[in-house]
Amino acid sequence: MQDNLKRLFSPLSLLGISLFIITMMPIKQVDFFIYLTVAQLLFVPLLLQCIVELKTVEKIILASGMLGVTLVGFNINEVLSITGAGFYLVATAMISWMGMRRFLHRGFTNTAEIVIDIGLMYLVIGGVWFFAYIAGIETGFTPLITWLTAIHFHYSAFLLCISVGLIGRVTTSKLYKPIVVVISSGPILMAIGITLSTTIEIVSAILYIIAIYLLFFVTLRTKFYRLQGSMIRLSIAAVCFSIFWSILYAYGNFTEQSIVDIPNMLVFHGFTNCLFFGGFTIAGWLIYTPTTNQCSFTFPVSQIRGRLKTKNEPYQGLVDDMNDFVSTEQMHKAITHFYEHTNEYRLFARVRWQPWFWPFALFYKGISTLTQQINLPLSSKKIEMTGKIVIVDATLDGREKPRAWIRTIDEKTVFTAIYSKHTTDHTYMNIALPLPFSTMIGILDLHVEDGKLHLTTQAAGDAGIYLALRKFIFELPLSEHFTIQATTETQLTAIHEMKIFGLKFLKIEYDIDKSKTNDS
């Protein structure tokens, strides 16, 4: 509470308040001008300061953008107005980069933070439409629609997405994730509908209104900080009211029978969103801004990028001791022997792509052939994967005892995976797949069930699939699960399944035979 009061009376916030008063002074401004200006000078800087700690240069850029908005308001001449709009466009681009930067430090994890990132990234679209209106750029729409689109991306995209994200920091509702999907994609879908198809417009509007009403239901069942709950619920209730006019407008476009026109939209939809939704949203989150529950990634990451260079010094297995990961007494000794003496085994694989993924698999095959990484065949025919395990220089990799398992098919590299381990809450298998300028990381949690060994990224803690790109480490919307069992003393089978956004797209079936005695 005390920190947010400081934000309310920060130099940037006081500047916004002062500029808003000054901008409203010259003449009686029209309603649609006020709706956008109050968002640009008050709502955006106030809510932004609740989310991120602004550096000095970022404060200067944002202040310049706010001054630019005031310059537009005075409308001294065209050049100064366009210059002012340009300053604001730069400020929105900076805020959008903040959203992208937050995402790149985390990735596809934590739904609440993702929708906040989306809200931040949306703002530049509002900045572009604002600039297009001031500069007189032809958009294919009337100047008023261009201005209203700028308003749309400040309220329905920036303010609403960030508010939904902050609600997500405190709610435990199972409805939250589907609500986020609809609300975060809504501004774009409705814009596409308005541009291309009235059918898309009406369908997206219906889904949007359902999501908004469900969100209001979620807020009723969520515990907030004292008076804050009333403010947030009133803000969403205001959207529930104002969105009704949007559905009437969309229905009118769909049936070509005008029910609600633009002037009506401005009176009811615009005024309600500005005063009640915008005002109560800012007041609610200024009372108390819930902190994120997202933790930074602290596990070790391979520093190797691009093609792996090794001295081809052979190593016997993927791990030194399976007891580091699981109790080997609970599983067949052949599984333990395979992981500790991998070079003594032959692998035969059947690769099965899901039918829905085939167009993407064909495209990816061209890329993987060049990178020689995850370069799987398109055919489901059983084929042998030959390979070797070699030592990797730990000083180059940066992890504990790294060793690379290089697998090939017909002398063409299929996988180059660098195995290591790390321990936080328990010991994980830490696997790196070098890519051009980056590294894909698979953190696998191991457990034994019914004598079978399971290795999965779908577990609590560090488990997951990540991409390391320069200083960024972000989680990918991928998951994988291995199931390994022994069929005889010398033979094993393994199933490797992969999903993207929860949808299975790949299955590899392995037959593993202990008959190989060299390092190939």
C-alpha positions as CSV (number, residue, x, y, z in Angstrom):
1,M,0.0,0.0,0.0
2,Q,2.7,2.5,1.0
3,D,4.8,1.7,-2.2
4,N,1.7,2.3,-4.4
5,L,1.1,5.6,-2.7
6,K,4.6,6.5,-3.6
7,R,3.8,5.6,-7.2
8,L,0.7,7.8,-7.2
9,F,2.8,10.8,-6.1
10,S,5.9,9.9,-8.1
11,P,7.3,12.6,-10.4
12,L,6.1,10.7,-13.4
13,S,2.5,10.3,-12.1
14,L,2.4,14.0,-11.0
15,L,3.6,14.9,-14.5
16,G,0.8,12.9,-16.0
17,I,-1.8,14.6,-13.8
18,S,-0.4,18.0,-14.6
19,L,-0.2,17.4,-18.3
20,F,-3.8,16.1,-18.4
21,I,-5.1,19.2,-16.7
22,I,-3.1,21.4,-19.1
23,T,-4.2,19.4,-22.1
24,M,-7.9,19.8,-21.2
25,M,-7.6,23.6,-20.7
26,P,-7.3,25.2,-24.2
27,I,-10.8,24.3,-25.5
28,K,-13.6,22.0,-24.7
29,Q,-12.3,18.7,-25.9
30,V,-14.6,16.2,-27.7
31,D,-15.4,13.0,-25.8
32,F,-13.4,10.6,-27.9
33,F,-10.3,12.8,-27.5
34,I,-10.6,12.7,-23.7
35,Y,-11.0,9.0,-23.6
36,L,-7.6,8.3,-25.2
37,T,-5.8,11.2,-23.5
38,V,-6.7,10.1,-20.0
39,A,-5.4,6.6,-20.8
40,Q,-2.2,8.0,-22.3
41,L,-1.4,10.5,-19.5
42,L,-2.9,8.8,-16.4
43,F,-3.9,5.2,-16.8
44,V,-0.8,3.9,-18.7
45,P,2.0,5.5,-16.5
46,L,0.2,4.7,-13.2
47,L,-0.5,1.0,-14.0
48,L,2.9,0.6,-15.6
49,Q,4.6,1.6,-12.4
50,C,2.7,-1.0,-10.5
51,I,4.2,-3.7,-12.8
52,V,7.8,-2.8,-13.5
53,E,10.5,-0.7,-11.9
54,L,11.4,1.9,-14.5
55,K,15.0,2.9,-15.1
56,T,15.9,6.5,-15.5
57,V,16.2,6.4,-19.2
58,E,12.8,4.6,-19.4
59,K,11.2,7.3,-17.3
60,I,12.6,9.9,-19.6
61,I,11.3,8.2,-22.7
62,L,7.8,7.8,-21.1
63,A,7.8,11.4,-20.0
64,S,8.7,12.5,-23.5
65,G,5.8,10.5,-24.9
66,M,3.4,12.1,-22.4
67,L,4.7,15.5,-23.3
68,G,4.1,14.5,-27.0
69,V,0.5,13.7,-26.2
70,T,0.1,17.2,-24.7
71,L,1.7,18.7,-27.8
72,V,-0.9,16.9,-29.9
73,G,-3.7,18.3,-27.6
74,F,-2.7,21.9,-28.2
75,N,-2.7,21.3,-32.0
76,I,-0.4,24.2,-32.7
77,N,0.6,23.0,-36.2
78,E,0.8,19.7,-38.1
79,V,4.6,19.2,-37.7
80,L,4.5,19.6,-34.0
81,S,1.5,17.3,-33.7
82,I,3.2,14.6,-35.7
83,T,6.4,15.0,-33.7
84,G,4.4,14.7,-30.5
85,A,2.7,11.5,-31.7
86,G,6.0,10.1,-32.8
87,F,7.4,10.6,-29.2
88,Y,4.4,8.8,-27.8
89,L,4.8,6.0,-30.4
90,V,8.5,5.5,-29.2
91,A,7.2,5.4,-25.6
92,T,4.7,2.7,-26.5
93,A,7.4,0.7,-28.3
94,M,9.5,0.8,-25.2
95,I,6.7,-0.4,-23.1
96,S,6.0,-3.3,-25.5
97,W,9.7,-4.2,-25.4
98,M,9.4,-4.4,-21.6
99,G,6.6,-6.9,-22.1
100,M,8.7,-8.9,-24.5
101,R,11.7,-8.8,-22.3
102,R,9.7,-10.0,-19.3
103,F,8.4,-12.9,-21.5
104,L,11.9,-13.8,-22.7
105,H,13.1,-14.1,-19.1
106,R,10.3,-16.6,-18.3
107,G,8.6,-18.0,-21.4
108,F,5.5,-20.1,-21.5
109,T,5.0,-20.5,-17.8
110,N,2.8,-18.7,-15.3
111,T,-0.4,-17.7,-17.1
112,A,-0.9,-14.6,-15.0
113,E,2.5,-13.1,-16.0
114,I,2.0,-14.1,-19.7
115,V,-1.2,-12.1,-19.9
116,I,0.5,-9.1,-18.3
117,D,3.3,-9.4,-20.9
118,I,0.7,-9.5,-23.7
119,G,-1.0,-6.3,-22.3
120,L,2.3,-4.5,-22.3
121,M,3.1,-5.7,-25.9
122,Y,-0.3,-4.7,-27.2
123,L,0.3,-1.0,-26.3
124,V,2.5,-0.3,-29.3
125,I,-0.5,-1.2,-31.6
126,G,-2.4,1.6,-29.9
127,G,0.6,3.9,-30.4
128,V,0.7,3.0,-34.1
129,W,-3.0,3.8,-34.6
130,F,-2.7,7.0,-32.6
131,F,0.3,8.1,-34.8
132,A,-1.6,7.1,-38.0
133,Y,-4.5,9.3,-37.0
134,I,-2.3,12.3,-36.2
135,A,-0.1,11.9,-39.3
136,G,-3.2,11.4,-41.6
137,I,-2.0,8.0,-42.7
138,E,-4.5,6.1,-44.8
139,T,-5.6,3.0,-42.9
140,G,-8.6,2.0,-44.9
141,F,-10.9,3.3,-42.2
142,T,-12.4,6.7,-41.4
143,P,-10.2,8.9,-39.1
144,L,-12.7,8.4,-36.3
145,I,-12.4,4.6,-36.5
146,T,-8.6,4.9,-36.6
147,W,-8.8,7.0,-33.4
148,L,-11.2,4.5,-31.7
149,T,-8.9,1.6,-32.6
150,A,-6.1,3.4,-30.7
151,I,-8.5,3.7,-27.7
152,H,-9.4,0.0,-28.1
153,F,-5.8,-1.1,-27.7
154,H,-5.3,1.1,-24.6
155,Y,-8.3,-0.1,-22.7
156,S,-9.4,-3.6,-24.0
157,A,-5.8,-4.7,-24.6
158,F,-3.4,-2.9,-22.3
159,L,-5.5,-2.1,-19.2
160,L,-7.7,-5.2,-19.3
161,C,-4.9,-7.7,-20.0
162,I,-2.8,-6.3,-17.2
163,S,-5.7,-6.3,-14.8
164,V,-6.6,-9.9,-15.7
165,G,-2.9,-10.8,-15.0
166,L,-3.0,-9.2,-11.6
167,I,-6.2,-11.0,-10.8
168,G,-4.4,-14.2,-11.8
169,R,-1.8,-13.6,-9.1
170,V,-4.4,-14.0,-6.4
171,T,-7.1,-16.3,-7.8
172,T,-7.1,-20.1,-7.7
173,S,-10.1,-20.5,-10.1
174,K,-9.9,-23.3,-12.7
175,L,-11.8,-21.0,-15.1
176,Y,-8.9,-18.5,-15.1
177,K,-6.8,-20.1,-17.9
178,P,-9.6,-20.4,-20.5
179,I,-10.7,-16.8,-19.7
180,V,-7.1,-15.6,-20.3
181,V,-7.0,-17.3,-23.7
182,V,-10.1,-15.5,-24.9
183,I,-9.4,-12.1,-23.4
184,S,-5.8,-11.9,-24.5
185,S,-6.6,-12.9,-28.0
186,G,-9.9,-10.9,-28.1
187,P,-8.5,-7.5,-29.2
188,I,-6.7,-9.0,-32.2
189,L,-9.6,-11.3,-33.2
190,M,-12.1,-8.5,-33.0
191,A,-9.8,-6.2,-35.0
192,I,-9.4,-8.9,-37.7
193,G,-13.2,-9.4,-37.7
194,I,-13.8,-5.7,-38.2
195,T,-11.3,-5.6,-41.0
196,L,-12.0,-8.9,-42.8
197,S,-15.2,-10.7,-41.7
198,T,-18.3,-9.8,-39.8
199,T,-18.7,-13.5,-38.9
200,I,-15.4,-13.5,-37.2
201,E,-16.3,-10.2,-35.5
202,I,-19.6,-11.5,-34.1
203,V,-18.1,-14.8,-33.0
204,S,-15.2,-13.2,-31.3
205,A,-17.5,-10.7,-29.6
206,I,-19.7,-13.5,-28.2
207,L,-16.7,-15.4,-26.9
208,Y,-15.3,-12.2,-25.4
209,I,-18.5,-11.3,-23.6
210,I,-18.7,-14.8,-22.2
211,A,-15.2,-14.5,-20.9
212,I,-15.8,-11.1,-19.4
213,Y,-18.9,-12.4,-17.5
214,L,-16.9,-15.4,-16.3
215,L,-14.1,-13.1,-15.2
216,F,-16.6,-11.1,-13.1
217,F,-17.8,-14.4,-11.5
218,V,-14.1,-15.3,-10.7
219,T,-13.6,-11.9,-9.0
220,L,-16.7,-12.5,-6.8
221,R,-15.0,-15.7,-5.6
222,T,-11.5,-14.2,-5.2
223,K,-10.2,-12.7,-2.0
224,F,-8.7,-9.3,-2.5
225,Y,-7.0,-6.8,-0.2
226,R,-9.7,-4.9,1.8
227,L,-11.4,-2.2,-0.3
228,Q,-9.5,-3.3,-3.4
229,G,-12.0,-6.1,-4.0
230,S,-14.9,-3.7,-4.5
231,M,-12.8,-1.6,-6.9
232,I,-11.7,-4.5,-9.1
233,R,-15.2,-6.0,-9.1
234,L,-16.7,-2.7,-10.1
235,S,-14.2,-2.3,-12.9
236,I,-15.0,-5.7,-14.4
237,A,-18.8,-5.0,-13.9
238,A,-18.3,-1.8,-15.9
239,V,-16.8,-3.9,-18.7
240,C,-19.7,-6.4,-18.4
241,F,-22.1,-3.4,-19.1
242,S,-20.1,-1.7,-21.8
243,I,-19.3,-4.9,-23.7
244,F,-23.0,-5.4,-24.3
245,W,-22.9,-2.4,-26.6
246,S,-20.0,-4.0,-28.6
247,I,-22.1,-7.1,-29.2
248,L,-25.0,-5.0,-30.4
249,Y,-22.7,-3.1,-32.7
250,A,-21.1,-6.3,-34.1
251,Y,-24.6,-7.9,-34.6
252,G,-25.7,-4.8,-36.5
253,N,-22.7,-5.1,-38.8
254,F,-23.4,-8.8,-39.2
255,T,-27.1,-8.4,-40.1
256,E,-26.5,-5.0,-41.9
257,Q,-29.2,-3.5,-39.7
258,S,-27.8,-0.8,-37.5
259,I,-28.8,-1.2,-33.9
260,V,-26.0,0.8,-32.2
261,D,-24.0,3.4,-34.1
262,I,-20.7,5.0,-33.4
263,P,-22.2,8.0,-31.4
264,N,-24.1,5.5,-29.2
265,M,-20.9,3.5,-28.7
266,L,-19.1,6.7,-27.6
267,V,-21.7,7.6,-25.1
268,F,-22.2,4.3,-23.4
269,H,-19.3,2.0,-24.3
270,G,-16.6,4.7,-24.3
271,F,-17.7,6.7,-21.3
272,T,-18.2,3.5,-19.2
273,N,-14.8,2.1,-20.1
274,C,-13.0,5.4,-19.4
275,L,-14.6,6.5,-16.2
276,F,-15.6,3.3,-14.5
277,F,-13.4,0.5,-15.9
278,G,-10.3,2.6,-16.2
279,G,-10.8,4.6,-13.0
280,F,-11.7,1.7,-10.8
281,T,-8.9,-0.5,-12.3
282,I,-6.2,2.0,-11.5
283,A,-7.7,2.8,-8.0
284,G,-8.0,-1.0,-7.2
285,W,-4.4,-1.9,-8.1
286,L,-3.0,1.3,-6.5
287,I,-4.5,0.2,-3.2
288,Y,-2.4,-3.0,-3.4
289,T,-0.5,-4.7,-6.2
290,P,-0.1,-8.4,-5.6
291,T,3.4,-9.7,-6.1
292,T,4.3,-12.3,-8.6
293,N,4.9,-15.9,-7.5
294,Q,7.2,-16.5,-10.5
295,C,10.7,-17.5,-9.4
296,S,13.8,-17.0,-11.4
297,F,15.4,-19.9,-13.1
298,T,18.6,-20.9,-11.2
299,F,19.6,-24.2,-12.7
300,P,22.9,-24.5,-14.6
301,V,22.7,-24.0,-18.4
302,S,25.1,-25.3,-21.0
303,Q,27.1,-22.4,-22.5
304,I,27.7,-24.3,-25.8
305,R,26.0,-22.8,-28.8
306,G,25.9,-24.0,-32.4
307,R,27.8,-27.0,-33.6
308,L,29.5,-29.1,-30.9
309,K,33.3,-29.5,-31.1
310,T,34.7,-32.5,-29.2
311,K,38.0,-34.4,-29.0
312,N,36.1,-37.6,-29.6
313,E,37.3,-39.1,-26.3
314,P,34.8,-41.9,-25.6
315,Y,32.8,-42.2,-22.5
316,Q,30.8,-45.3,-21.4
317,G,27.4,-44.0,-20.3
318,L,24.9,-41.1,-20.1
319,V,25.3,-41.1,-16.3
320,D,27.9,-42.3,-13.9
321,D,25.5,-43.6,-11.2
322,M,21.7,-44.0,-11.6
323,N,21.4,-43.9,-7.8
324,D,22.0,-40.1,-8.1
325,F,18.5,-39.9,-9.6
326,V,16.4,-42.8,-8.3
327,S,16.6,-45.9,-6.1
328,T,17.9,-48.5,-8.5
329,E,16.5,-51.3,-6.3
330,Q,13.0,-50.4,-7.5
331,M,13.7,-51.1,-11.2
332,H,15.2,-53.7,-13.4
333,K,19.0,-53.8,-13.3
334,A,19.1,-53.7,-17.2
335,I,17.8,-50.1,-17.1
336,T,20.5,-49.1,-14.8
337,H,23.1,-50.9,-16.9
338,F,21.9,-49.1,-20.1
339,Y,22.3,-45.6,-18.6
340,E,25.7,-46.4,-17.1
341,H,27.0,-48.3,-20.1
342,T,25.1,-46.8,-23.0
343,N,27.8,-47.5,-25.6
344,E,27.2,-51.2,-25.3
345,Y,23.7,-51.0,-26.7
346,R,22.1,-50.7,-30.1
347,L,19.0,-48.6,-30.7
348,F,16.2,-49.2,-33.2
349,A,13.6,-46.5,-33.6
350,R,10.1,-46.0,-35.1
351,V,9.2,-42.3,-35.5
352,R,5.5,-41.5,-35.6
353,W,4.4,-38.0,-36.3
354,Q,0.8,-37.1,-35.5
355,P,-1.3,-36.6,-38.6
356,W,-2.3,-33.0,-37.6
357,F,1.4,-32.1,-37.3
358,W,2.5,-33.3,-40.7
359,P,2.6,-29.9,-42.4
360,F,4.8,-28.5,-39.6
361,A,7.0,-31.7,-39.7
362,L,7.6,-31.2,-43.4
363,F,8.6,-27.6,-42.8
364,Y,10.7,-28.5,-39.8
365,K,12.5,-31.2,-41.7
366,G,14.2,-28.7,-43.9
367,I,15.5,-26.7,-40.9
368,S,16.6,-29.8,-39.0
369,T,18.5,-31.1,-42.0
370,L,20.7,-28.0,-42.0
371,T,21.1,-27.8,-38.2
372,Q,21.6,-31.6,-37.8
373,Q,19.6,-31.4,-34.5
374,I,16.5,-33.3,-33.7
375,N,16.7,-34.3,-37.4
376,L,14.2,-37.1,-37.3
377,P,13.0,-39.1,-40.3
378,L,9.5,-38.5,-41.6
379,S,9.0,-42.3,-42.2
380,S,7.6,-44.5,-39.5
381,K,9.8,-47.4,-40.7
382,K,11.9,-49.0,-38.1
383,I,15.5,-47.9,-38.4
384,E,18.7,-48.2,-36.4
385,M,20.2,-45.2,-34.7
386,T,23.9,-45.6,-34.3
387,G,25.9,-43.3,-32.1
388,K,28.7,-42.6,-29.6
389,I,29.2,-40.9,-26.3
390,V,32.1,-38.5,-26.0
391,I,33.5,-36.3,-23.3
392,V,32.7,-32.6,-23.4
393,D,35.0,-29.9,-22.0
394,A,33.3,-28.8,-18.7
395,T,35.1,-25.4,-18.9
396,L,33.3,-24.7,-22.2
397,D,30.0,-26.2,-21.1
398,G,29.8,-24.9,-17.6
399,R,28.0,-27.9,-16.1
400,E,29.1,-30.9,-14.1
401,K,30.8,-33.7,-16.1
402,P,29.1,-33.1,-19.4
403,R,29.1,-35.8,-22.1
404,A,27.6,-35.8,-25.5
405,W,25.4,-38.6,-27.0
406,I,25.7,-38.2,-30.7
407,R,23.1,-40.3,-32.6
408,T,23.1,-40.8,-36.4
409,I,21.0,-42.5,-39.0
410,D,22.8,-43.5,-42.2
411,E,25.8,-41.4,-41.0
412,K,23.7,-38.3,-40.8
413,T,23.5,-36.7,-37.3
414,V,20.0,-36.9,-35.8
415,F,20.6,-35.8,-32.2
416,T,23.5,-34.1,-30.4
417,A,22.5,-34.1,-26.7
418,I,24.9,-33.1,-23.9
419,Y,24.0,-34.8,-20.7
420,S,24.7,-33.5,-17.2
421,K,22.9,-33.2,-13.9
422,H,22.1,-30.7,-11.2
423,T,20.6,-30.7,-7.8
424,T,18.1,-28.3,-6.3
425,D,15.2,-29.8,-4.4
426,H,16.4,-33.1,-5.8
427,T,18.7,-34.3,-8.7
428,Y,17.5,-33.7,-12.2
429,M,18.9,-34.9,-15.5
430,N,20.1,-31.7,-17.3
431,I,20.3,-32.2,-21.1
432,A,21.4,-29.5,-23.6
433,L,20.8,-29.6,-27.4
434,P,23.0,-27.0,-29.1
435,L,21.2,-24.9,-31.7
436,P,22.4,-22.0,-33.9
437,F,23.2,-19.1,-31.4
438,S,21.2,-20.9,-28.7
439,T,20.6,-24.1,-26.7
440,M,17.5,-26.1,-26.0
441,I,17.5,-27.4,-22.5
442,G,15.5,-30.4,-21.2
443,I,15.3,-30.7,-17.4
444,L,14.0,-34.2,-16.7
445,D,12.5,-35.4,-13.4
446,L,13.1,-39.2,-12.9
447,H,10.9,-41.6,-10.9
448,V,10.2,-45.4,-10.9
449,E,6.8,-46.8,-11.1
450,D,5.9,-50.6,-11.4
451,G,9.5,-51.3,-12.3
452,K,9.5,-48.8,-15.2
453,L,11.7,-45.7,-15.3
454,H,9.9,-42.5,-16.2
455,L,11.7,-39.3,-17.2
456,T,9.5,-36.3,-17.6
457,T,9.4,-32.6,-18.0
458,Q,5.9,-32.5,-16.6
459,A,6.8,-32.3,-12.9
460,A,7.2,-29.6,-10.3
461,G,10.4,-27.8,-9.6
462,D,12.9,-27.2,-12.4
463,A,11.5,-29.8,-14.8
464,G,10.7,-28.4,-18.3
465,I,12.0,-27.6,-21.7
466,Y,13.7,-24.3,-22.1
467,L,15.5,-22.2,-24.7
468,A,18.7,-20.3,-23.7
469,L,19.2,-17.3,-26.1
470,R,22.0,-14.9,-25.0
471,K,21.0,-13.8,-21.5
472,F,17.4,-15.0,-21.8
473,I,16.2,-18.3,-20.5
474,F,12.5,-19.0,-21.3
475,E,10.3,-22.0,-21.0
476,L,8.9,-23.4,-24.2
477,P,5.3,-24.7,-24.6
478,L,6.8,-28.2,-25.1
479,S,6.8,-31.3,-22.8
480,E,8.2,-34.8,-23.1
481,H,7.9,-38.1,-21.3
482,F,10.1,-41.2,-21.6
483,T,9.0,-44.6,-20.3
484,I,11.7,-47.2,-20.2
485,Q,11.2,-50.9,-19.2
486,A,13.3,-54.1,-19.5
487,T,11.8,-57.0,-21.4
488,T,14.8,-59.4,-20.8
489,E,18.1,-59.2,-19.1
490,T,19.7,-57.6,-22.2
491,Q,16.7,-55.9,-24.0
492,L,14.7,-52.9,-23.2
493,T,11.9,-50.8,-24.8
494,A,11.4,-47.1,-24.5
495,I,8.6,-44.7,-25.6
496,H,9.3,-41.1,-26.0
497,E,6.3,-38.8,-26.4
498,M,6.3,-35.1,-27.0
499,K,3.5,-32.4,-26.8
500,I,3.2,-28.8,-27.8
501,F,0.6,-26.7,-25.9
502,G,-0.6,-30.0,-24.4
503,L,-1.2,-31.6,-27.8
504,K,0.7,-34.8,-28.7
505,F,2.7,-34.3,-31.9
506,L,5.5,-36.9,-31.8
507,K,6.0,-40.5,-30.6
508,I,9.2,-42.5,-30.9
509,E,9.3,-46.2,-30.0
510,Y,12.7,-47.6,-29.2
511,D,14.0,-51.2,-29.1
512,I,17.2,-51.3,-27.2
513,D,19.5,-54.3,-27.4
514,K,22.7,-55.0,-25.4
515,S,24.8,-56.4,-28.2
516,K,27.1,-53.5,-29.0
517,T,30.6,-53.7,-27.6
518,N,32.4,-50.7,-29.2
519,D,31.8,-47.0,-29.1
520,S,30.8,-47.0,-32.8
